């Protein structure tokens, strides 16, 4: 009995020491540790559709603000946790297809796109055609992908409400004249959201279906600044959530950008 009690006491002490060590362990390296450019959008709360965009570069392990901040609009219903590079969270709403919320979290920045044949950007660029569509039908083969109907077939894009040449299909709409892919839900989980972009806004007060939108001047400057070799990431968070995760996720201080 004595030896059993001694063993149990030692096990309890060891467990306590292990927990203590974990509590004071250094934060894990985030999946975006290689990023040297960061585009940050902060909003007041989960249900607001207007925010502020800031740019940062990483030098010697520190994030430094670049230029002035810009106004943006996001989903007309606000934001919700999306599927990105960040660990899963349960302290806010969760992004669903068709909820008119922009995905919150940390996301890779993908291909730039636009109506013109070329654009002044170092990012990979897709010149959109009249047959390019983004598939927003949950469970479809090409869900959350931009595809050319001439290549995949008209049946493959049946039901999509996302023609990429909106100027041709939606009464001259210019919102996709310049933009870029925000890589939300990269594994195309059904129902978790699709076709999330940075694009031009309709107005400073018109929310989107889930994208982040800005002025043509802001978009032109942003696309000219981004460098694929710097592994840029896009971050969107309500201010309270940002304050809660900033240290663990090794994100910039907002104070430093003022």
C-alpha positions in Angstrom: 0.0 0.0 0.0 2.8 2.4 0.9 4.6 1.9 -2.4 1.3 2.4 -4.3 0.6 5.7 -2.5 4.2 6.8 -3.2 3.8 6.0 -6.8 0.5 7.9 -7.1 2.0 10.9 -5.3 5.0 11.0 -7.7 2.6 10.6 -10.7 0.5 13.6 -9.4 3.6 15.7 -8.9 4.9 14.8 -12.4 1.5 15.7 -13.9 1.5 19.1 -12.1 5.0 19.9 -13.3 4.1 18.9 -16.9 1.0 21.2 -16.8 3.1 24.0 -15.3 5.8 23.6 -18.0 3.1 23.8 -20.7 1.6 26.9 -19.2 4.8 28.7 -19.5 6.0 27.2 -22.8 6.7 29.5 -25.7 3.8 29.9 -28.2 3.8 27.5 -31.1 5.1 28.8 -34.4 2.0 29.7 -36.5 1.6 28.3 -40.0 2.1 31.8 -41.4 5.5 32.2 -39.9 7.1 32.6 -43.3 4.9 35.5 -44.3 6.8 38.8 -44.7 3.7 40.8 -45.9 0.4 41.0 -44.0 -2.8 42.7 -45.0 -4.9 43.3 -41.9 -8.6 44.2 -41.7 -10.1 45.0 -38.4 -13.8 45.6 -37.6 -15.6 46.9 -34.5 -17.6 43.7 -33.8 -18.9 40.5 -35.5 -21.9 42.3 -37.0 -20.4 45.4 -38.6 -19.9 45.7 -42.3 -17.2 48.4 -42.4 -13.6 48.2 -41.4 -10.1 49.4 -41.7 -7.3 47.9 -43.8 -3.6 48.2 -42.8 -0.5 46.8 -44.4 2.6 45.5 -42.6 6.0 44.0 -43.5 8.1 41.8 -41.3 11.7 42.9 -40.7 14.1 41.2 -38.2 11.1 39.4 -36.7 9.0 42.5 -36.2 5.9 43.7 -38.0 6.2 47.3 -39.3 3.3 49.4 -40.6 3.4 50.5 -44.3 1.6 53.6 -45.4 -1.8 54.9 -44.3 -4.8 52.9 -43.4 -7.8 52.5 -45.9 -11.5 52.1 -45.3 -13.1 48.9 -46.6 -16.5 47.2 -46.5 -17.0 43.5 -45.7 -20.0 41.1 -45.6 -23.3 42.9 -45.2 -24.0 40.7 -42.2 -20.5 41.2 -40.7 -17.9 38.4 -40.1 -17.7 34.8 -38.9 -14.8 32.4 -38.3 -13.7 30.9 -41.6 -11.5 28.0 -42.5 -8.0 29.4 -42.9 -4.5 28.9 -41.5 -5.6 29.6 -37.9 -6.6 27.0 -35.3 -10.3 26.5 -34.9 -12.2 28.9 -32.6 -15.6 28.8 -30.8 -15.8 32.4 -29.5 -17.8 33.8 -32.4 -20.1 32.9 -35.3 -19.0 30.3 -37.9 -18.9 31.0 -41.6 -21.6 29.3 -43.7 -22.4 29.4 -47.4 -24.8 32.2 -48.2 -24.7 33.9 -44.7 -23.4 37.2 -46.1 -20.5 37.2 -43.6 -16.9 37.6 -44.4 -14.6 34.8 -43.1 -12.5 35.9 -40.1 -9.1 34.4 -39.5 -5.7 34.2 -41.3 -5.7 33.3 -45.0 -3.2 33.0 -47.8 -3.5 35.6 -50.6 -4.0 33.8 -53.9 -4.2 34.8 -57.5 -5.0 38.4 -58.6 -7.6 38.8 -61.3 -9.3 41.4 -63.4 -11.0 42.4 -66.6 -7.8 43.7 -68.3 -5.3 41.5 -70.1 -2.6 42.6 -67.7 -2.3 44.4 -64.4 0.5 46.1 -62.6 1.1 43.4 -60.0 3.8 40.8 -59.2 1.2 38.3 -58.0 0.0 35.6 -60.4 -2.7 37.2 -62.5 -5.8 35.8 -64.2 -7.3 37.8 -67.0 -11.0 37.0 -66.7 -13.1 35.9 -69.7 -16.8 35.8 -70.2 -16.8 32.0 -69.5 -15.0 32.2 -66.1 -17.2 31.4 -63.1 -16.6 30.8 -59.4 -18.5 27.8 -58.3 -20.6 28.6 -55.2 -22.8 25.5 -55.2 -21.9 23.5 -52.1 -20.9 20.0 -52.9 -20.3 20.6 -56.6 -17.1 19.2 -58.1 -15.5 22.6 -58.5 -16.9 24.2 -55.3 -14.9 27.2 -54.3 -12.9 27.3 -57.5 -12.7 29.7 -60.4 -13.1 27.7 -63.6 -13.6 28.3 -67.3 -16.8 26.8 -68.6 -15.2 26.3 -72.0 -12.7 23.9 -70.2 -14.9 22.2 -67.6 -18.1 22.3 -69.5 -21.3 24.3 -69.0 -22.9 21.6 -66.9 -20.0 21.8 -64.3 -20.9 25.5 -63.6 -24.6 25.0 -63.6 -26.3 26.8 -60.8 -23.4 29.2 -59.9 -24.3 32.8 -59.2 -20.7 34.0 -59.5 -19.8 35.1 -63.1 -16.4 36.6 -62.9 -17.0 39.0 -65.8 -19.7 40.9 -64.0 -19.4 43.7 -66.5 -20.7 41.3 -69.1 -23.2 39.3 -67.1 -24.4 41.8 -64.5 -25.3 45.1 -66.2 -21.8 46.4 -66.5 -20.8 45.8 -62.9 -17.2 46.8 -62.2 -16.6 45.2 -58.8 -14.4 42.4 -60.2 -12.4 44.8 -62.5 -9.5 44.3 -60.1 -9.2 41.9 -57.3 -7.6 38.9 -55.6 -8.5 35.6 -54.1 -8.6 35.3 -50.3 -7.9 31.6 -49.8 -10.8 30.8 -47.4 -11.9 27.1 -47.1 -9.0 25.9 -49.3 -10.2 22.2 -48.9 -13.6 23.2 -50.2 -15.5 21.8 -47.3 -19.2 21.7 -48.3 -21.2 24.6 -46.9 -18.2 26.4 -45.3 -18.2 29.3 -47.8 -16.8 29.9 -51.2 -15.6 32.6 -53.7 -14.1 35.0 -51.1 -12.3 37.8 -52.8 -10.8 41.3 -52.3 -12.5 43.4 -54.9 -13.8 46.9 -55.7 -16.6 48.3 -53.7 -20.0 49.5 -55.0 -20.0 52.3 -52.4 -18.4 53.1 -49.0 -21.6 51.9 -47.3 -22.6 48.9 -49.4 -21.7 45.6 -47.8 -20.7 42.5 -49.8 -21.9 38.9 -49.9 -18.8 37.9 -47.9 -15.8 39.6 -49.7 -13.7 42.6 -48.6 -14.1 45.6 -50.9 -12.3 48.9 -51.4 -11.7 51.8 -53.7 -9.9 51.3 -57.1 -7.0 53.4 -55.8 -6.6 51.2 -52.7 -6.8 48.0 -54.8 -4.3 49.3 -57.3 -1.8 50.2 -54.6 -2.4 46.9 -52.7 -1.8 44.7 -55.8 1.2 46.8 -56.8 2.7 46.2 -53.3 2.1 42.5 -52.9 5.0 40.1 -53.6 4.4 36.4 -53.9 7.9 35.6 -52.7 7.0 37.3 -49.4 4.1 34.8 -48.8 1.5 37.5 -48.1 -1.4 36.7 -45.8 -4.8 38.3 -45.3 -6.1 38.7 -41.7 -9.7 39.8 -40.8 -10.8 40.0 -37.2 -13.1 42.0 -34.9 -11.0 44.2 -32.6 -11.8 42.2 -29.4 -10.9 38.9 -31.1 -7.7 40.4 -32.5 -6.6 41.5 -29.0 -7.3 38.0 -27.7 -5.1 36.2 -30.2 -2.5 38.8 -31.2 0.3 37.6 -29.0 -0.2 33.8 -29.6 -0.6 34.3 -33.4 2.4 36.7 -33.5 0.4 39.5 -35.3 1.2 43.2 -35.4 0.4 45.7 -32.7 -2.3 48.1 -33.8 -0.7 50.8 -31.7 2.4 50.6 -33.9 0.4 51.5 -37.0 -0.9 54.8 -35.7 
